[in-house]
Amino acid sequence: MTKIFMADDDSLLVHIYGKKFQASGFDIEFAMDGEEAISKLKNMEIKPVMILLDCQMPRKSGFEVMEEIIKDKELKNIPVVFLTNMYEPNDERRGINLGAVAYLVKSQYIPSEIVDKVKEVCDKYCS
């Protein structure tokens, strides 16, 4: 099973995405805020093949989490996708400039479409 990691503070969306990703054959682990995301990622014995980050989270934003990811030798090569409701061009540019491989706006897709997009990105970037 392909392991992915998702950081998002919306418990309803986490539940919905969790079911959709699991039904599509993914093993998914979650964090509900930025601090928890960094802690879990650094302490995972088996690292995920992809990280999904919300931009707006408590304790650390997705951008701050990304800044820590790119500084960590064990995490920096894991593809990151921003999955967020922030759709300002500057936010997308910031995410991509930090090294994200994609920037998806949740409200533009239904959850099953997000799973399909993640599969596409995984096929391209995950080893």
N, CA, C and O atoms as a GROMACS GRO file, in nm:
protein
  508
    1MET      N    1   0.083  -0.119   0.000
    1MET     CA    2   0.000   0.000   0.000
    1MET      C    3   0.088   0.125   0.000
    1MET      O    4   0.189   0.130   0.070
    2THR      N    5   0.051   0.225  -0.076
    2THR     CA    6   0.125   0.350  -0.086
    2THR      C    7   0.090   0.438   0.033
    2THR      O    8  -0.026   0.468   0.057
    3LYS      N    9   0.194   0.480   0.106
    3LYS     CA   10   0.173   0.561   0.226
    3LYS      C   11   0.184   0.709   0.193
    3LYS      O   12   0.285   0.754   0.138
    4ILE      N   13   0.079   0.784   0.228
    4ILE     CA   14   0.082   0.929   0.215
    4ILE      C   15   0.051   0.992   0.350
    4ILE      O   16  -0.001   0.926   0.440
    5PHE      N   17   0.085   1.119   0.363
    5PHE     CA   18   0.064   1.193   0.487
    5PHE      C   19  -0.012   1.320   0.455
    5PHE      O   20   0.018   1.389   0.358
    6MET      N   21  -0.111   1.351   0.539
    6MET     CA   22  -0.192   1.471   0.518
    6MET      C   23  -0.200   1.553   0.645
    6MET      O   24  -0.231   1.500   0.752
    7ALA      N   25  -0.172   1.682   0.633
    7ALA     CA   26  -0.187   1.774   0.746
    7ALA      C   27  -0.299   1.872   0.713
    7ALA      O   28  -0.289   1.951   0.618
    8ASP      N   29  -0.404   1.867   0.794
    8ASP     CA   30  -0.521   1.953   0.773
    8ASP      C   31  -0.596   1.963   0.905
    8ASP      O   32  -0.613   1.863   0.974
    9ASP      N   33  -0.641   2.082   0.940
    9ASP     CA   34  -0.708   2.101   1.069
    9ASP      C   35  -0.860   2.085   1.062
    9ASP      O   36  -0.928   2.103   1.163
   10ASP      N   37  -0.914   2.051   0.947
   10ASP     CA   38  -1.059   2.032   0.933
   10ASP      C   39  -1.090   1.883   0.952
   10ASP      O   40  -1.068   1.803   0.862
   11SER      N   41  -1.142   1.848   1.070
   11SER     CA   42  -1.163   1.707   1.102
   11SER      C   43  -1.264   1.640   1.009
   11SER      O   44  -1.251   1.520   0.982
   12LEU      N   45  -1.363   1.712   0.962
   12LEU     CA   46  -1.459   1.653   0.868
   12LEU      C   47  -1.391   1.618   0.736
   12LEU      O   48  -1.410   1.509   0.682
   13LEU      N   49  -1.311   1.710   0.683
   13LEU     CA   50  -1.240   1.682   0.558
   13LEU      C   51  -1.139   1.570   0.576
   13LEU      O   52  -1.123   1.486   0.487
   14VAL      N   53  -1.072   1.566   0.689
   14VAL     CA   54  -0.977   1.459   0.716
   14VAL      C   55  -1.049   1.324   0.712
   14VAL      O   56  -0.998   1.228   0.656
   15HIS      N   57  -1.166   1.318   0.772
   15HIS     CA   58  -1.246   1.195   0.772
   15HIS      C   59  -1.285   1.156   0.629
   15HIS      O   60  -1.270   1.040   0.589
   16ILE      N   61  -1.335   1.252   0.554
   16ILE     CA   62  -1.379   1.226   0.416
   16ILE      C   63  -1.261   1.183   0.329
   16ILE      O   64  -1.268   1.081   0.260
   17TYR      N   65  -1.153   1.260   0.333
   17TYR     CA   66  -1.036   1.225   0.252
   17TYR      C   67  -0.976   1.093   0.297
   17TYR      O   68  -0.930   1.014   0.214
   18GLY      N   69  -0.975   1.068   0.426
   18GLY     CA   70  -0.923   0.941   0.476
   18GLY      C   71  -0.995   0.822   0.413
   18GLY      O   72  -0.931   0.728   0.367
   19LYS      N   73  -1.127   0.827   0.412
   19LYS     CA   74  -1.207   0.719   0.353
   19LYS      C   75  -1.181   0.706   0.203
   19LYS      O   76  -1.165   0.595   0.151
   20LYS      N   77  -1.176   0.819   0.133
   20LYS     CA   78  -1.154   0.817  -0.012
   20LYS      C   79  -1.016   0.761  -0.047
   20LYS      O   80  -1.003   0.679  -0.138
   21PHE      N   81  -0.913   0.806   0.025
   21PHE     CA   82  -0.778   0.758  -0.004
   21PHE      C   83  -0.764   0.610   0.031
   21PHE      O   84  -0.703   0.535  -0.045
   22GLN      N   85  -0.819   0.570   0.143
   22GLN     CA   86  -0.811   0.428   0.181
   22GLN      C   87  -0.885   0.340   0.080
   22GLN      O   88  -0.836   0.232   0.045
   23ALA      N   89  -1.001   0.384   0.034
   23ALA     CA   90  -1.077   0.308  -0.065
   23ALA      C   91  -1.001   0.297  -0.198
   23ALA      O   92  -1.027   0.207  -0.278
   24SER      N   93  -0.909   0.388  -0.221
   24SER     CA   94  -0.829   0.387  -0.344
   24SER      C   95  -0.694   0.318  -0.325
   24SER      O   96  -0.607   0.325  -0.412
   25GLY      N   97  -0.676   0.253  -0.211
   25GLY     CA   98  -0.554   0.175  -0.190
   25GLY      C   99  -0.439   0.248  -0.122
   25GLY      O  100  -0.328   0.195  -0.117
   26PHE      N  101  -0.464   0.366  -0.071
   26PHE     CA  102  -0.359   0.440  -0.001
   26PHE      C  103  -0.365   0.411   0.149
   26PHE      O  104  -0.472   0.391   0.206
   27ASP      N  105  -0.248   0.408   0.211
   27ASP     CA  106  -0.237   0.408   0.355
   27ASP      C  107  -0.210   0.554   0.391
   27ASP      O  108  -0.110   0.610   0.347
   28ILE      N  109  -0.298   0.615   0.470
   28ILE     CA  110  -0.285   0.758   0.496
   28ILE      C  111  -0.276   0.785   0.645
   28ILE      O  112  -0.347   0.724   0.725
   29GLU      N  113  -0.188   0.875   0.681
   29GLU     CA  114  -0.174   0.919   0.819
   29GLU      C  115  -0.196   1.069   0.823
   29GLU      O  116  -0.165   1.140   0.727
   30PHE      N  117  -0.250   1.118   0.934
   30PHE     CA  118  -0.291   1.258   0.945
   30PHE      C  119  -0.225   1.331   1.060
   30PHE      O  120  -0.180   1.271   1.158
   31ALA      N  121  -0.221   1.462   1.046
   31ALA     CA  122  -0.188   1.554   1.155
   31ALA      C  123  -0.291   1.666   1.147
   31ALA      O  124  -0.336   1.704   1.038
   32MET      N  125  -0.328   1.719   1.263
   32MET     CA  126  -0.433   1.822   1.268
   32MET      C  127  -0.379   1.964   1.280
   32MET      O  128  -0.456   2.060   1.280
   33ASP      N  129  -0.246   1.979   1.290
   33ASP     CA  130  -0.186   2.112   1.292
   33ASP      C  131  -0.041   2.100   1.245
   33ASP      O  132   0.012   1.990   1.230
   34GLY      N  133   0.021   2.214   1.222
   34GLY     CA  134   0.156   2.215   1.167
   34GLY      C  135   0.262   2.156   1.258
   34GLY      O  136   0.350   2.085   1.211
   35GLU      N  137   0.254   2.183   1.386
   35GLU     CA  138   0.351   2.127   1.482
   35GLU      C  139   0.341   1.974   1.484
   35GLU      O  140   0.443   1.905   1.481
   36GLU      N  141   0.219   1.923   1.489
   36GLU     CA  142   0.198   1.779   1.490
   36GLU      C  143   0.250   1.718   1.360
   36GLU      O  144   0.306   1.608   1.360
   37ALA      N  145   0.230   1.788   1.249
   37ALA     CA  146   0.277   1.738   1.120
   37ALA      C  147   0.428   1.718   1.121
   37ALA      O  148   0.478   1.612   1.083
   38ILE      N  149   0.501   1.819   1.164
   38ILE     CA  150   0.648   1.810   1.167
   38ILE      C  151   0.691   1.698   1.261
   38ILE      O  152   0.779   1.619   1.227
   39SER      N  153   0.631   1.691   1.378
   39SER     CA  154   0.668   1.589   1.476
   39SER      C  155   0.644   1.449   1.419
   39SER      O  156   0.732   1.363   1.427
   40LYS      N  157   0.526   1.427   1.364
   40LYS     CA  158   0.495   1.294   1.309
   40LYS      C  159   0.586   1.258   1.192
   40LYS      O  160   0.637   1.146   1.185
   41LEU      N  161   0.607   1.352   1.101
   41LEU     CA  162   0.691   1.325   0.985
   41LEU      C  163   0.833   1.288   1.026
   41LEU      O  164   0.891   1.193   0.973
   42LYS      N  165   0.888   1.363   1.120
   42LYS     CA  166   1.026   1.337   1.163
   42LYS      C  167   1.038   1.204   1.237
   42LYS      O  168   1.144   1.141   1.233
   43ASN      N  169   0.932   1.162   1.304
   43ASN     CA  170   0.938   1.041   1.385
   43ASN      C  171   0.888   0.915   1.315
   43ASN      O  172   0.894   0.806   1.372
   44MET      N  173   0.839   0.928   1.193
   44MET     CA  174   0.791   0.811   1.120
   44MET      C  175   0.908   0.721   1.084
   44MET      O  176   1.009   0.766   1.031
   45GLU      N  177   0.892   0.593   1.114
   45GLU     CA  178   0.995   0.498   1.076
   45GLU      C  179   0.996   0.479   0.925
   45GLU      O  180   1.101   0.481   0.861
   46ILE      N  181   0.877   0.459   0.868
   46ILE     CA  182   0.864   0.449   0.723
   46ILE      C  183   0.801   0.579   0.674
   46ILE      O  184   0.686   0.610   0.706
   47LYS      N  185   0.877   0.654   0.597
   47LYS     CA  186   0.833   0.784   0.550
   47LYS      C  187   0.728   0.768   0.439
   47LYS      O  188   0.730   0.669   0.365
   48PRO      N  189   0.637   0.864   0.427
   48PRO     CA  190   0.536   0.858   0.320
   48PRO      C  191   0.600   0.888   0.185
   48PRO      O  192   0.710   0.945   0.177
   49VAL      N  193   0.531   0.849   0.079
   49VAL     CA  194   0.581   0.880  -0.056
   49VAL      C  195   0.536   1.018  -0.101
   49VAL      O  196   0.589   1.073  -0.198
   50MET      N  197   0.438   1.076  -0.028
   50MET     CA  198   0.388   1.209  -0.061
   50MET      C  199   0.330   1.275   0.064
   50MET      O  200   0.279   1.208   0.154
   51ILE      N  201   0.341   1.408   0.068
   51ILE     CA  202   0.286   1.487   0.179
   51ILE      C  203   0.185   1.585   0.122
   51ILE      O  204   0.214   1.656   0.025
   52LEU      N  205   0.066   1.589   0.182
   52LEU     CA  206  -0.037   1.686   0.146
   52LEU      C  207  -0.048   1.786   0.259
   52LEU      O  208  -0.065   1.747   0.375
   53LEU      N  209  -0.037   1.915   0.228
   53LEU     CA  210  -0.040   2.019   0.331
   53LEU      C  211  -0.149   2.121   0.305
   53LEU      O  212  -0.165   2.170   0.193
   54ASP      N  213  -0.224   2.152   0.410
   54ASP     CA  214  -0.314   2.266   0.407
   54ASP      C  215  -0.229   2.389   0.437
   54ASP      O  216  -0.132   2.380   0.514
   55CYS      N  217  -0.261   2.503   0.380
   55CYS     CA  218  -0.184   2.625   0.407
   55CYS      C  219  -0.216   2.683   0.544
   55CYS      O  220  -0.125   2.724   0.617
   56GLN      N  221  -0.344   2.686   0.578
   56GLN     CA  222  -0.386   2.749   0.703
   56GLN      C  223  -0.414   2.642   0.808
   56GLN      O  224  -0.515   2.571   0.802
   57MET      N  225  -0.322   2.632   0.905
   57MET     CA  226  -0.340   2.539   1.017
   57MET      C  227  -0.294   2.607   1.144
   57MET      O  228  -0.215   2.701   1.140
   58PRO      N  229  -0.344   2.558   1.258
   58PRO     CA  230  -0.295   2.612   1.385
   58PRO      C  231  -0.149   2.572   1.409
   58PRO      O  232  -0.099   2.475   1.353
   59ARG      N  233  -0.084   2.648   1.493
   59ARG     CA  234   0.050   2.624   1.546
   59ARG      C  235   0.162   2.638   1.444
   59ARG      O  236   0.272   2.680   1.481
   60LYS      N  237   0.140   2.607   1.321
   60LYS     CA  238   0.233   2.633   1.210
   60LYS      C  239   0.152   2.623   1.082
   60LYS      O  240   0.072   2.531   1.065
   61SER      N  241   0.174   2.717   0.994
   61SER     CA  242   0.105   2.711   0.865
   61SER      C  243   0.168   2.604   0.777
   61SER      O  244   0.278   2.555   0.806
   62GLY      N  245   0.100   2.568   0.670
   62GLY     CA  246   0.157   2.474   0.575
   62GLY      C  247   0.287   2.526   0.514
   62GLY      O  248   0.378   2.448   0.486
   63PHE      N  249   0.295   2.658   0.495
   63PHE     CA  250   0.417   2.717   0.442
   63PHE      C  251   0.533   2.698   0.539
   63PHE      O  252   0.645   2.665   0.499
   64GLU      N  253   0.505   2.718   0.669
   64GLU     CA  254   0.610   2.698   0.771
   64GLU      C  255   0.651   2.551   0.779
   64GLU      O  256   0.769   2.520   0.796
   65VAL      N  257   0.553   2.461   0.767
   65VAL     CA  258   0.585   2.317   0.766
   65VAL      C  259   0.673   2.286   0.646
   65VAL      O  260   0.772   2.214   0.658
   66MET      N  261   0.639   2.340   0.531
   66MET     CA  262   0.718   2.318   0.409
   66MET      C  263   0.860   2.367   0.427
   66MET      O  264   0.955   2.301   0.384
   67GLU      N  265   0.877   2.483   0.490
   67GLU     CA  266   1.011   2.536   0.514
   67GLU      C  267   1.094   2.441   0.600
   67GLU      O  268   1.214   2.429   0.579
   68GLU      N  269   1.030   2.374   0.695
   68GLU     CA  270   1.102   2.277   0.778
   68GLU      C  271   1.130   2.148   0.700
   68GLU      O  272   1.236   2.088   0.717
   69ILE      N  273   1.036   2.107   0.617
   69ILE     CA  274   1.054   1.986   0.537
   69ILE      C  275   1.177   1.999   0.448
   69ILE      O  276   1.259   1.908   0.441
   70ILE      N  277   1.190   2.112   0.380
   70ILE     CA  278   1.301   2.127   0.284
   70ILE      C  279   1.437   2.138   0.353
   70ILE      O  280   1.540   2.123   0.287
   71LYS      N  281   1.439   2.163   0.482
   71LYS     CA  282   1.565   2.169   0.558
   71LYS      C  283   1.603   2.034   0.616
   71LYS      O  284   1.716   2.017   0.664
   72ASP      N  285   1.512   1.937   0.613
   72ASP     CA  286   1.535   1.807   0.676
   72ASP      C  287   1.583   1.706   0.572
   72ASP      O  288   1.516   1.683   0.471
   73LYS      N  289   1.699   1.645   0.596
   73LYS     CA  290   1.757   1.554   0.497
   73LYS      C  291   1.672   1.432   0.470
   73LYS      O  292   1.680   1.375   0.361
   74GLU      N  293   1.591   1.387   0.566
   74GLU     CA  294   1.506   1.269   0.545
   74GLU      C  295   1.372   1.302   0.481
   74GLU      O  296   1.305   1.213   0.430
   75LEU      N  297   1.334   1.427   0.482
   75LEU     CA  298   1.202   1.467   0.430
   75LEU      C  299   1.209   1.546   0.300
   75LEU      O  300   1.113   1.548   0.224
   76LYS      N  301   1.321   1.612   0.274
   76LYS     CA  302   1.328   1.710   0.165
   76LYS      C  303   1.300   1.654   0.026
   76LYS      O  304   1.263   1.730  -0.064
   77ASN      N  305   1.318   1.525   0.007
   77ASN     CA  306   1.294   1.467  -0.126
   77ASN      C  307   1.155   1.406  -0.144
   77ASN      O  308   1.124   1.350  -0.249
   78ILE      N  309   1.071   1.418  -0.040
   78ILE     CA  310   0.933   1.368  -0.050
   78ILE      C  311   0.849   1.474  -0.122
   78ILE      O  312   0.848   1.589  -0.079
   79PRO      N  313   0.780   1.439  -0.230
   79PRO     CA  314   0.696   1.538  -0.299
   79PRO      C  315   0.586   1.592  -0.206
   79PRO      O  316   0.522   1.518  -0.132
   80VAL      N  317   0.567   1.723  -0.214
   80VAL     CA  318   0.465   1.791  -0.133
   80VAL      C  319   0.363   1.854  -0.226
   80VAL      O  320   0.397   1.920  -0.325
   81VAL      N  321   0.235   1.833  -0.192
   81VAL     CA  322   0.124   1.897  -0.262
   81VAL      C  323   0.051   1.984  -0.161
   81VAL      O  324   0.011   1.935  -0.055
   82PHE      N  325   0.032   2.111  -0.194
   82PHE     CA  326  -0.054   2.194  -0.110
   82PHE      C  327  -0.198   2.165  -0.151
   82PHE      O  328  -0.233   2.174  -0.268
   83LEU      N  329  -0.279   2.129  -0.052
   83LEU     CA  330  -0.421   2.101  -0.071
   83LEU      C  331  -0.494   2.194   0.024
   83LEU      O  332  -0.499   2.168   0.144
   84THR      N  333  -0.550   2.301  -0.029
   84THR     CA  334  -0.592   2.412   0.054
   84THR      C  335  -0.713   2.484  -0.004
   84THR      O  336  -0.753   2.458  -0.118
   85ASN      N  337  -0.770   2.572   0.073
   85ASN     CA  338  -0.875   2.659   0.021
   85ASN      C  339  -0.824   2.799  -0.006
   85ASN      O  340  -0.901   2.887  -0.046
   86MET      N  341  -0.695   2.822   0.015
   86MET     CA  342  -0.634   2.952  -0.016
   86MET      C  343  -0.603   2.955  -0.166
   86MET      O  344  -0.521   2.876  -0.213
   87TYR      N  345  -0.667   3.044  -0.240
   87TYR     CA  346  -0.650   3.043  -0.384
   87TYR      C  347  -0.599   3.175  -0.440
   87TYR      O  348  -0.626   3.208  -0.555
   88GLU      N  349  -0.528   3.249  -0.361
   88GLU     CA  350  -0.465   3.371  -0.411
   88GLU      C  351  -0.342   3.333  -0.494
   88GLU      O  352  -0.267   3.245  -0.454
   89PRO      N  353  -0.321   3.397  -0.607
   89PRO     CA  354  -0.203   3.364  -0.689
   89PRO      C  355  -0.071   3.372  -0.611
   89PRO      O  356   0.019   3.292  -0.634
   90ASN      N  357  -0.060   3.468  -0.520
   90ASN     CA  358   0.064   3.479  -0.441
   90ASN      C  359   0.084   3.358  -0.352
   90ASN      O  360   0.198   3.315  -0.330
   91ASP      N  361  -0.024   3.301  -0.299
   91ASP     CA  362  -0.013   3.182  -0.214
   91ASP      C  363   0.035   3.064  -0.298
   91ASP      O  364   0.123   2.989  -0.256
   92GLU      N  365  -0.024   3.047  -0.415
   92GLU     CA  366   0.017   2.937  -0.502
   92GLU      C  367   0.164   2.954  -0.542
   92GLU      O  368   0.241   2.858  -0.537
   93ARG      N  369   0.202   3.074  -0.580
   93ARG     CA  370   0.340   3.102  -0.618
   93ARG      C  371   0.435   3.072  -0.503
   93ARG      O  372   0.542   3.013  -0.522
   94ARG      N  373   0.396   3.112  -0.382
   94ARG     CA  374   0.479   3.087  -0.264
   94ARG      C  375   0.498   2.936  -0.242
   94ARG      O  376   0.609   2.890  -0.216
   95GLY      N  377   0.388   2.861  -0.252
   95GLY     CA  378   0.396   2.717  -0.233
   95GLY      C  379   0.486   2.649  -0.335
   95GLY      O  380   0.568   2.565  -0.300
   96ILE      N  381   0.471   2.687  -0.460
   96ILE     CA  382   0.553   2.629  -0.567
   96ILE      C  383   0.699   2.673  -0.550
   96ILE      O  384   0.791   2.592  -0.569
   97ASN      N  385   0.721   2.798  -0.515
   97ASN     CA  386   0.858   2.846  -0.495
   97ASN      C  387   0.927   2.776  -0.378
   97ASN      O  388   1.049   2.761  -0.378
   98LEU      N  389   0.849   2.732  -0.280
   98LEU     CA  390   0.907   2.657  -0.168
   98LEU      C  391   0.942   2.514  -0.208
   98LEU      O  392   1.014   2.444  -0.137
   99GLY      N  393   0.890   2.470  -0.322
   99GLY     CA  394   0.925   2.337  -0.370
   99GLY      C  395   0.810   2.240  -0.385
   99GLY      O  396   0.832   2.123  -0.418
  100ALA      N  397   0.687   2.285  -0.363
  100ALA     CA  398   0.572   2.196  -0.381
  100ALA      C  399   0.561   2.156  -0.528
  100ALA      O  400   0.591   2.236  -0.617
  101VAL      N  401   0.518   2.032  -0.552
  101VAL     CA  402   0.504   1.984  -0.690
  101VAL      C  403   0.366   2.017  -0.748
  101VAL      O  404   0.346   2.009  -0.869
  102ALA      N  405   0.272   2.054  -0.661
  102ALA     CA  406   0.138   2.093  -0.706
  102ALA      C  407   0.069   2.176  -0.599
  102ALA      O  408   0.104   2.171  -0.481
  103TYR      N  409  -0.029   2.253  -0.643
  103TYR     CA  410  -0.107   2.338  -0.553
  103TYR      C  411  -0.253   2.319  -0.593
  103TYR      O  412  -0.295   2.368  -0.698
  104LEU      N  413  -0.330   2.249  -0.511
  104LEU     CA  414  -0.470   2.218  -0.542
  104LEU      C  415  -0.562   2.293  -0.447
  104LEU      O  416  -0.540   2.295  -0.326
  105VAL      N  417  -0.664   2.355  -0.503
  105VAL     CA  418  -0.764   2.426  -0.423
  105VAL      C  419  -0.882   2.332  -0.400
  105VAL      O  420  -0.948   2.290  -0.495
  106LYS      N  421  -0.907   2.298  -0.274
  106LYS     CA  422  -1.009   2.198  -0.237
  106LYS      C  423  -1.145   2.227  -0.299
  106LYS      O  424  -1.212   2.136  -0.348
  107SER      N  425  -1.186   2.353  -0.298
  107SER     CA  426  -1.320   2.387  -0.343
  107SER      C  427  -1.339   2.368  -0.493
  107SER      O  428  -1.452   2.373  -0.543
  108GLN      N  429  -1.231   2.346  -0.566
  108GLN     CA  430  -1.241   2.327  -0.711
  108GLN      C  431  -1.260   2.181  -0.750
  108GLN      O  432  -1.279   2.150  -0.868
  109TYR      N  433  -1.256   2.092  -0.651
  109TYR     CA  434  -1.264   1.948  -0.679
  109TYR      C  435  -1.351   1.878  -0.575
  109TYR      O  436  -1.360   1.924  -0.461
  110ILE      N  437  -1.413   1.768  -0.614
  110ILE     CA  438  -1.477   1.682  -0.516
  110ILE      C  439  -1.368   1.587  -0.464
  110ILE      O  440  -1.267   1.567  -0.531
  111PRO      N  441  -1.387   1.528  -0.346
  111PRO     CA  442  -1.281   1.444  -0.288
  111PRO      C  443  -1.228   1.334  -0.381
  111PRO      O  444  -1.108   1.308  -0.382
  112SER      N  445  -1.314   1.269  -0.458
  112SER     CA  446  -1.264   1.163  -0.547
  112SER      C  447  -1.173   1.221  -0.656
  112SER      O  448  -1.081   1.154  -0.702
  113GLU      N  449  -1.198   1.344  -0.698
  113GLU     CA  450  -1.111   1.410  -0.796
  113GLU      C  451  -0.975   1.444  -0.734
  113GLU      O  452  -0.872   1.436  -0.800
  114ILE      N  453  -0.977   1.480  -0.607
  114ILE     CA  454  -0.851   1.506  -0.536
  114ILE      C  455  -0.768   1.378  -0.532
  114ILE      O  456  -0.647   1.381  -0.556
  115VAL      N  457  -0.832   1.266  -0.502
  115VAL     CA  458  -0.761   1.137  -0.500
  115VAL      C  459  -0.701   1.111  -0.638
  115VAL      O  460  -0.586   1.069  -0.648
  116ASP      N  461  -0.776   1.135  -0.744
  116ASP     CA  462  -0.725   1.114  -0.880
  116ASP      C  463  -0.606   1.206  -0.908
  116ASP      O  464  -0.507   1.163  -0.968
  117LYS      N  465  -0.614   1.331  -0.866
  117LYS     CA  466  -0.504   1.426  -0.886
  117LYS      C  467  -0.379   1.380  -0.810
  117LYS      O  468  -0.268   1.386  -0.862
  118VAL      N  469  -0.400   1.333  -0.687
  118VAL     CA  470  -0.287   1.284  -0.606
  118VAL      C  471  -0.224   1.163  -0.673
  118VAL      O  472  -0.102   1.150  -0.675
  119LYS      N  473  -0.307   1.074  -0.729
  119LYS     CA  474  -0.253   0.958  -0.802
  119LYS      C  475  -0.167   1.004  -0.920
  119LYS      O  476  -0.059   0.950  -0.943
  120GLU      N  477  -0.216   1.104  -0.995
  120GLU     CA  478  -0.140   1.156  -1.109
  120GLU      C  479  -0.005   1.211  -1.064
  120GLU      O  480   0.098   1.183  -1.124
  121VAL      N  481  -0.008   1.290  -0.957
  121VAL     CA  482   0.117   1.348  -0.905
  121VAL      C  483   0.209   1.238  -0.854
  121VAL      O  484   0.330   1.243  -0.876
  122CYS      N  485   0.152   1.140  -0.788
  122CYS     CA  486   0.232   1.029  -0.734
  122CYS      C  487   0.296   0.951  -0.849
  122CYS      O  488   0.414   0.914  -0.840
  123ASP      N  489   0.221   0.925  -0.954
  123ASP     CA  490   0.277   0.854  -1.070
  123ASP      C  491   0.396   0.930  -1.129
  123ASP      O  492   0.491   0.870  -1.179
  124LYS      N  493   0.390   1.060  -1.123
  124LYS     CA  494   0.496   1.144  -1.182
  124LYS      C  495   0.617   1.161  -1.088
  124LYS      O  496   0.731   1.159  -1.134
  125TYR      N  497   0.592   1.178  -0.957
  125TYR     CA  498   0.699   1.218  -0.866
  125TYR      C  499   0.742   1.114  -0.762
  125TYR      O  500   0.852   1.123  -0.708
  126CYS      N  501   0.657   1.016  -0.734
  126CYS     CA  502   0.689   0.921  -0.628
  126CYS      C  503   0.773   0.807  -0.684
  126CYS      O  504   0.747   0.756  -0.793
  127SER      N  505   0.872   0.769  -0.607
  127SER     CA  506   0.958   0.660  -0.654
  127SER      C  507   0.914   0.527  -0.595
  127SER      O  508   0.975   0.424  -0.624
   0.00000   0.00000   0.00000
